[in-house]
């Protein structure tokens, strides 16, 4: 079975505490293979190693069908294609001397669209499987809470909180599936940049991280998503929730880029910046939200450009 389908159907085994180590090893191996493919395919295309490229693509397609074990081979094939096409696009566009940013954004956009197409029909099953799995986990936790002396009121409060968390997580499963593809592609892209690309002029086109900024062109998409969330029905709200979550990840990167700019402007050492980011991790959702908001504001306010102008005026 495919990665997504397997995790959805076998989640009960992993989440109930049985074969946890096996589940972790399985996830690490599969994700490691995805990252390697996200690096190898663009690198082979960029280096024009056509024979080896055909072998790798063929093995991936055949292996995906074999892994399906006769169960949903079409989905397995589609899942392989939705990964091969974006990775191939990244390699092709770099070879055609396109900008690295354009190559990455194009590949990630393709991955998002193809993921939605491939998994659209099975998302209800994955969501229901998650609810059943998490429901059993909640039941087991409540049984333990009762045996450990918690009062009925406390147990009831924990149950409501867990159910609310489960409902929220179930709503964003589509976005999670998209990110399962996007994250390995992103890591693979970085490996291509550092290990495969040898053209110094092409590398120079990549901005320093302190200058990364989310394009203003995404702002209309954010506005539409927010309006869908506020005014739409249940179906549109679920679509909006997932779209906002995906966009938020990119705005978080933009926000962190702005933070890094500020830290360097104050001339903090690398050690101090590392300490700052470690402490930042403890802010959790609050830090995530603040970074996303900062990245969103910077997408149209261009805070760094204003700061640079003020520095020039002071000189």
C-alpha positions, 0 to 999 in steps of 0.5 A, a space after each residue: 500500500 502507499 505511504 499515505 494509505 498505509 499510515 491511515 489504515 495502520 495508524 491504530 496499531 502505531 498510535 495505541 503503543 504497539 510496534 511503536 519502534 517499527 512505526 518510527 523506523 518505517 516512517 524514517 526509512 520512507 521519508 528518507 527515501 523521499 528526500 533522497 529522490 527529491 535530491 537525486 531526480 533534479 540532480 540527474 536531470 541537471 547533470 544530463 545523466 539520462 540513462 540513470 534517470 530512466 532507471 531510477 524513474 522506472 524503479 520508482 514506478 514499478 516499486 510503487 505498484 509492487 508496494 500496493 500489493 494488489 490493493 489500489 495500484 492506481 493510487 500507488 502509481 498516482 502517488 509516485 507520479 505526484 512526486 516525480 513530476 515536481 522533482 523532475 520539473 525542478 531539475 528541468 527548470 534549473 537545467 534551463 537556467 531558470 532562477 532557483 526561486 522560480 524552479 522551487 516555487 513551480 515544483 512546490 506548486 505542482 506538488 500541491 495541485 497533484 497531491 489534491 488530485 491524487 488524494 481527493 477521493 480518499 481524504 474522507 476515509 483518511 479523516 474517518 480512520 484518524 478519528 477512529 484511531 484517535 478515539 481509541 487513544 482517547 478512550 485508553 487515556 481516560 481509562 488510565 486517568 480513572 484508575 490514577 485517581 482523577 475526579 469524574 469532572 477532570 476526566 470529563 474536561 480532559 475528554 472534551 479537550 481531547 475531542 476538540 483537538 481530534 476534530 481540529 486535527 482531522 480538519 487539516 489532514 488534507 494540508 498534512 498530506 500536501 506537506 508530506 510531499 512538499 517538505 521532502 521536495 524542499 529538503 531535496 531542493 536544498 541538497 541540489 543547491 549545495 551538492 549538485 549545482 556547480 554554476 556560481 552565477 546560478 547560485 548567486 541568484 539565490 537571495 541571502 536568507 535575511 532577504 527572503 520575502 513571501 511574494 505580495 501576489 499571495 495576498 489575494 489568496 489569503 484574503 479569499 481563504 479568510 473570506 471562505 472561512 468566515 462566510 462559507 459553509 462547512 465544506 468551504 471552511 475545511 478547504 479554507 482551514 487547509 489552505 490557510 495552514 499551508 500558506 502560514 508555513 511560508 509566511 512563518 519562513 518569511 517571518 523568521 527571515 525578518 527575525 534573522 535580519 533583525 538579529 544580524 542588524 543588532 550584531 548578535 553572534 551565531 551562538 546568541 542567535 542559536 540560543 534565541 531560536 531554541 527559546 523561540 521553539 518554546 513559544 509553540 503555537 504563539 510563536 508560529 502565529 506571530 512569525 506568520 503574521 510578521 511574514 504576512 505584513 512584510 509581504 506588502 510592507 517590505 520592512 527591511 527595505 524601509 529599515 535599510 533606507 533609514 540606515 542610509 539616511 542616518 549615514 
